[in-house]
Amino acid sequence: MSHKSPPSPDSVLHKIGSTARQRVEADRRVVPLESLMDAWDADQRKPHPFLDLFRRDGVNVIAEVKFASPSRGDIAPQLKPLDVAAQYLSHGAAALSVLTEPLYFKGDIEYLKKIRVAHPDAYLLQKDFVVDVYQLYQAVLAGADAILIIVALLGETESQKILVAAEALGLSALVEVHNAEELAIAERIGARLIGINNRNLKNLTISLDVSRELLTQRPKGALMICESGIEEAAQIVEMRRAGCHGFLIGTSLMRTGQPGLALKRLLDGAG
């Protein structure tokens, strides 16, 4: 792997990445990669063209089904994944992001599977910490249309490997960056959908100044998604003017207890 400034061994990202690798190895012992590949060969579902959502006009929100995080702890433990998905989709979400990381975010790949069955036409992003091609087969078989690649976790070489493998399976990839160095990597590996995460990985603070800066350096032709920190319609208006094509919003919607109505208020205010 290559990355000029890898996360420190005690960082949250490093810990989550380590547990993701352990999870992959445990899953692989139960279901070998070859079995997933055979299942994919037999699967008739083609992922929806996730990128196309962000080429259209309007406020395009990826609304997140998210029950916990390392920085917030429990967010909305009383809510149910299928109820949240239905609320979002009936109140204007362009797509859903479904957390499947179990330990730190209390997600589950079963959430993704159930939401896909209930909403076959929905555009779904699997939000997890991808460290192995094995997870891509899990994602596509669970019903994902897109997966997340975190440059700060994988570095350049592994990010490119995962991107190529994802696209070979028909999956779109949201390539997440936090700074100019990572944005340059995203450009070099050919990322077409780039998420700017406004969260500082060292201290977990959030600032939209990250998007304000990086949007001035966006690669030509790339579709840009603003992640973390969107709580008000005025912020959406500003970020759209700055060049954002979409927004990934989770915590601020989930913590209201009525995520669908919270999304509608945002969209009404930003439209």
C-alpha positions, -999 to +999 in steps of 0.1 A: +000+000+000+011+035-006+001+066+013+024+095+023+007+101+056-010+069+069-032+071+100-014+067+132-017+032+148-040+046+176-063+065+152-100+057+149-096+051+112-068+026+117-088+007+144-119+005+121-097-006+092-082-033+114-115-046+125-128-046+089-099-068+079-107-092+107-143-092+096-133-101+061-112-130+072-139-143+094-165-140+066-141-156+042-137-187+064-175-192+063-181-182+026-150-184+003-145-157-023-150-183-050-185-189-037-193-152-038-180-150-073-202-179-084-232-162-068-224-130-086-221-148-119-256-162-113-271-129-101-293-112-127-295-078-109-274-050-125-265-021-102-283+012-109-261+039-126-254+058-093-234+086-109-262+096-132-281+109-101-256+137-097-257+149-133-292+161-129-304+195-117-318+200-082-307+192-047-294+157-048-291+142-013-278+108-003-297+104+030-279+081+055-293+053+075-270+057+105-275+046+141-242+054+157-207+068+151-174+070+170-178+107+175-215+108+184-221+074+200-257+063+197-277+086+173-311+072+169-314+037+185-352+038+186-355+040+148-357+010+124-337+007+092-367-001+069-387+027+084-359+052+080-354+042+044-391+045+036-392+080+052-362+092+033-374+079-001-409+094+004-395+128+013-372+134-016-339+115-011-320+109-044-303+079-028-297+062+005-264+055+022-267+024+044-241+019+072-231-018+073-200-015+097-212-033+128-188-024+157-183+014+155-215+024+136-239-004+147-246-011+110-254-045+094-252-058+058-287-072+065-300-037+066-288-032+031-303-065+019-337-057+034-338-022+021-330-035-014-358-060-013-383-034+000-372-007-025-359-024-057-357+009-076-338+028-049-302+039-054-282+025-026-246+033-014-231+007+010-213+028+036-185+006+050-147+005+053-136-014+022-102-030+026-106-061+004-121-070-030-141-097-011-163-069+003-172-057-032-188-090-039-207-089-006-219-054-015-232-061-050-249-093-038-265-074-009-280-049-034-256-020-034-252+002-064-222+020-050-195+016-024-172+039-005-134+041-010-116+061+017-082+073+004-069+080+039-075+044+048-062+027+016-036+049+001-032+054-037-023+019-049-051+001-029-077+027-037-070+023-074-072-015-071-106-013-053-119+012-078-111-009-108-125-040-092-157-022-082-163-009-117-158-044-131-187-055-110-209-026-122-206-008-089-200+030-087-174+042-062-177+073-040-140+081-034-137+100-002-110+126+005-101+150+033-074+172+020-056+184-012-032+155-012-060+129-012-079+149-038-049+147-061-048+109-055-085+106-064-078+125-096-048+103-105-068+070-100-096+083-122-123+088-096-155+101-112-175+106-080-155+123-052-168+129-017-152+157+003-154+147+040-154+179+061-144+159+092-109+162+105-096+127+111-072+138+138-096+155+162-130+146+146-140+183+143-161+194+113-157+224+091-172+233+057-140+252+050-126+218+038-152+218+010-148+255+003-111+249-003-111+216-022-139+226-045-117+252-060-093+223-069-119+198-082-108+177-111-123+185-144-154+163-151-156+149-116-189+149-097-184+163-062-203+153-030-202+173+002-201+150+033-204+158+070-216+190+086-246+199+065-274+209+089-291+239+073-305+247+039-283+278+035-252+255+036-266+234+008-273+266-013-237+278-006-221+245-015-241+241-047-229+275-058-193+264-050-196+234-073-212+205-053-233+181-072-247+163-042-247+159-004-244+130+020-263+138+051-269+115+080-264+125+117-283+158+115-314+140+100-313+109+122-310+127+155-343+145+150-361+112+153-381+121+122-354+118+095-378+120+065-395+152+077-361+167+085-349+159+050-380+175+035-374+207+055-338+209+042-349+203+006-377+228+008-354+254+022-326+248-003-349+244-034 
